[in-house]
Amino acid sequence: MLSLQSLLPLGRSLNAITTGWQNLIARMRDPYRPELHYMRGPGAKWRAKHPVHAASAG
């Protein structure tokens, strides 16, 4: 006959597995994608307002 004490480690491991799967699914369904919001630097309007002065190469 199985005792409650012998089933506790099994319950804990099942809980850990279930929590891991839930976290994985939540991360996969997360709509936020930071690479889509990454700014790559100044654009054309900024360059038009801030002209680059060429340095003399001598």
Rosetta blueprint (number, residue, H / E / L):
1 M L
2 L L
3 S L
4 L H
5 Q H
6 S H
7 L H
8 L H
9 P H
10 L H
11 G H
12 R H
13 S H
14 L H
15 N H
16 A H
17 I H
18 T H
19 T H
20 G H
21 W H
22 Q H
23 N H
24 L H
25 I H
26 A H
27 R H
28 M H
29 R H
30 D L
31 P L
32 Y L
33 R L
34 P H
35 E H
36 L H
37 H L
38 Y L
39 M L
40 R L
41 G L
42 P L
43 G L
44 A H
45 K H
46 W H
47 R H
48 A H
49 K H
50 H L
51 P L
52 V L
53 H L
54 A L
55 A L
56 S L
57 A L
58 G L
